[in-house]
Amino acid sequence: MRYFIGLILIGLAYLLFWPIPVEPIAYEPPETPGFTGDFAENNALDRLDLISLPDGEIGPEDIAVLPDGSVYTTSLSGILYRIDGAEPVEIDQLGGRPLGLKPGPDGALYIADSFRGLMRWSGPGTLESVVSDINGAPVIYANQLDLAQDGTVYFSNSSDRFDPETMGGTKPTSVMTIWEQSDAGYVAKHSPDGTTEKIAEGFVYTNGVALSPEEDFLLIAETGRARVHKLWLKGPKAGQQEVLLDNLPGYPDNIEAQGDGTYWMAFASPRVPAEALMPYPFLRKIIWRLGPTVRPAAIHRGMMVQFDGDGTILRTLQDPDGRLGITTGGKIVGDQFYVMTLDSPWFGRMPVAQMP
């Protein structure tokens, strides 16, 4: 009996006091609107063909179109593929964990690498570091980026607290960051003169960023609060920040500027029921100690949203059955529509003519 009581006491002590890396912050999330109205459920993404990466590779997170029209993505292990043909073709091995991809005005491919910061690639064997720290502090979770015509790079850093390279990768680290609700995410600007500075801070898991066609504002996805911000860069509102889309039914991921004043954004997951525990930091600590099987996790329910710079929702394309996995981004390239994924062995593609 004493042995049994001792085990119970040890178990309670573990659940109540065992040190863990997360320090949850109390937060009262608004009630999710669900998939109604502008986000009403549909099956439009069922029309996508699933294009598998070679050799069992997974995780084609983002898409980039270089000036010659070639389309690229990367894998979880850091392989760079050209994907505009019938099958993906390996072009180079980059290593790290590339997330965001964007072409620069110099014709090079710029990469937000969650392990190494901001990188630049101009051909096989040319990968180089552009930004690995800001004022001596390492960039530990670069996520997405966009480039201005003068070569200025705007990029997001999802968290300044948790390093995905040392904490199991980007997926578990994203869960940790959002579960904690720490506002340690930021957006930075790397100028052509070589200087880098933070231009917006205080986000709960900063994710997608995209410039307007006139480069007068930058859109910023805040995954952990299910909203999108507009940061003004030029004009009478320069330096001001406002919420463009709030209380979304899913967690926003990458934002891709289509080039016509509209944007494509993916929901990585619908809002999860575990949000009900957000006001209770102590209880969230206990749940974290219980292990991965009871911690919150993304729900596989793909969704792409097209909206304009005023926040008007133009189209929503959905995958309610979760066939794609976790959707992270996409856009129209020529006569094809691409949808990318976080840790699936494929991305989706379909002719624009088949889009609703």
Buried (B, 14 or more C-beta within 10 A) or exposed (E): EEEEEEEEEEEEEEEEEEEBEBEBEEBEBEEBBEBEEBBEEBEBBBBBEBBBBEEEBBBBBBBBBBEEEBBBBBBBBBBBBBBBEEEBEBBBEBBBBBBBBBBBEEEBBBBBBBBBBBBBBEEEEEBEEBBBEBEEEEBBBBBBBBBBEEBBBBBBBBBBBBBBBEBEBBBBBBBBBBBBBBBBBBBBBBEEEEEBEBBBBEBBBBBBBBBBEEBBBBBBBBBBBBBBBBBBBEEEBEEEBEEBBEBBBBBBBBBBBBEEEBBBBBBBBBBBEBBEBBEBBEEBBBBBBEEEEEBBBBBBBBBBBBBBBEBEBEBBBBBBEBBBBBBBBBBBBEEBBBBBBBBBBBBBBBEEEEBE
